[in-house]
Amino acid sequence: MTGPVAIVTADLKAALATVDGAVATTDPGGTLAALPALVIGPPRLVWQTGCVEPTEARYLVWVVVDADERAIERLWDLVVEAGHAIDAYSDAVVIQADPAVFPSGTVQLPAYELQVEAPL
């Protein structure tokens, strides 16, 4: 698969792969088996007026950890590391991070939801 969305997604995944101890993935179904995980969702595409192709991609990236007594502290560290990796190793930028839960089958996992923007 090629095209600007595929290229930006691959770059984002490569940036997140630099975070030690976490798996970067675009497969939300495999999250429970590989925690902590950095899950890249499909982007919202934005067109500027008059453009035929999308000009911006807005991603949700979930930072997901095991549900245990240290989950919150691990999330605080991991969300900062993920944000740094995105800013340092891709053209994308983190806009904000919101606390969330990530559904994985019947399990609700502690998470942060990063809003990430990238030019196409």
C-alpha positions as CSV (number, residue, x, y, z in Angstrom):
1,M,0.0,0.0,0.0
2,T,1.4,3.4,-1.0
3,G,0.2,6.9,-0.9
4,P,0.5,9.8,1.5
5,V,-1.6,8.3,4.3
6,A,0.2,5.0,4.2
7,I,3.6,6.8,4.2
8,V,2.7,9.1,7.2
9,T,1.2,6.1,9.1
10,A,4.4,4.1,8.5
11,D,6.5,7.1,9.7
12,L,4.4,7.5,12.8
13,K,4.7,3.8,13.6
14,A,8.4,3.9,13.1
15,A,8.7,6.9,15.5
16,L,6.6,5.1,18.1
17,A,8.7,1.9,17.7
18,T,11.6,3.8,19.3
19,V,9.8,3.8,22.7
20,D,11.5,1.2,24.8
21,G,9.4,-1.5,26.2
22,A,6.3,-0.8,24.2
23,V,4.9,-2.3,20.9
24,A,3.8,0.1,18.2
25,T,0.9,-1.3,16.2
26,T,-2.0,-0.5,13.8
27,D,-3.8,-3.7,14.9
28,P,-6.1,-2.9,17.8
29,G,-7.1,-6.6,18.1
30,G,-3.7,-7.7,19.1
31,T,-3.3,-5.2,21.9
32,L,-4.1,-7.5,24.9
33,A,-1.3,-9.9,23.9
34,A,1.4,-7.2,23.7
35,L,1.3,-4.7,26.5
36,P,2.3,-1.9,26.9
37,A,1.1,-1.0,23.4
38,L,1.0,2.2,21.3
39,V,-2.0,1.7,19.0
40,I,-2.4,3.9,15.9
41,G,-6.0,4.2,14.8
42,P,-7.1,5.1,11.2
43,P,-6.7,8.8,10.6
44,R,-9.3,11.5,10.1
45,L,-8.5,13.1,6.8
46,V,-8.8,16.8,6.2
47,W,-8.9,18.7,2.9
48,Q,-8.1,22.3,2.5
49,T,-10.5,24.3,0.3
50,G,-9.9,23.6,-3.3
51,C,-7.6,20.6,-2.8
52,V,-8.4,17.3,-4.5
53,E,-6.3,15.2,-2.2
54,P,-6.3,15.3,1.7
55,T,-3.8,17.7,3.1
56,E,-3.7,16.6,6.8
57,A,-4.2,13.4,8.8
58,R,-5.4,13.5,12.4
59,Y,-4.7,10.3,14.3
60,L,-5.8,8.9,17.6
61,V,-2.9,7.0,19.2
62,W,-3.7,5.0,22.3
63,V,-1.1,4.4,24.9
64,V,-2.3,1.2,26.6
65,V,-1.0,-0.6,29.7
66,D,-2.0,-3.6,31.9
67,A,-4.6,-2.9,34.6
68,D,-2.8,-3.2,37.9
69,E,-1.7,-1.0,40.9
70,R,1.0,0.8,38.8
71,A,-1.0,1.4,35.7
72,I,-1.4,5.2,36.2
73,E,2.3,5.8,36.9
74,R,3.3,3.7,33.9
75,L,0.8,5.7,31.7
76,W,2.3,9.0,32.9
77,D,5.8,7.9,31.9
78,L,4.8,6.2,28.6
79,V,2.6,9.0,27.3
80,V,5.5,11.5,27.7
81,E,7.9,9.1,26.0
82,A,5.4,8.5,23.1
83,G,4.8,12.2,22.7
84,H,8.6,12.8,22.6
85,A,9.1,10.0,20.0
86,I,6.4,11.5,17.7
87,D,7.8,15.0,18.0
88,A,11.4,13.9,17.5
89,Y,11.2,11.2,14.8
90,S,8.2,12.2,12.6
91,D,6.6,15.2,11.0
92,A,3.6,14.7,13.2
93,V,2.8,16.7,16.4
94,V,0.9,15.8,19.5
95,I,-2.0,18.2,20.1
96,Q,-3.2,16.8,23.4
97,A,-3.5,13.6,25.6
98,D,-6.7,12.6,27.3
99,P,-7.2,9.8,29.8
100,A,-9.2,6.9,28.4
101,V,-10.0,3.2,28.5
102,F,-9.1,1.0,25.6
103,P,-11.5,-1.9,24.9
104,S,-9.7,-5.2,24.1
105,G,-12.3,-7.9,23.9
106,T,-14.2,-7.9,27.1
107,V,-11.4,-6.1,29.0
108,Q,-11.2,-2.4,29.6
109,L,-7.5,-1.3,29.8
110,P,-6.1,1.9,31.2
111,A,-5.0,4.2,28.4
112,Y,-4.3,7.7,27.2
113,E,-5.6,8.9,23.9
114,L,-3.1,11.1,22.0
115,Q,-4.4,13.4,19.3
116,V,-1.8,13.7,16.7
117,E,-1.7,15.8,13.5
118,A,0.5,15.2,10.5
119,P,0.7,17.0,7.1
120,L,0.2,14.9,4.0
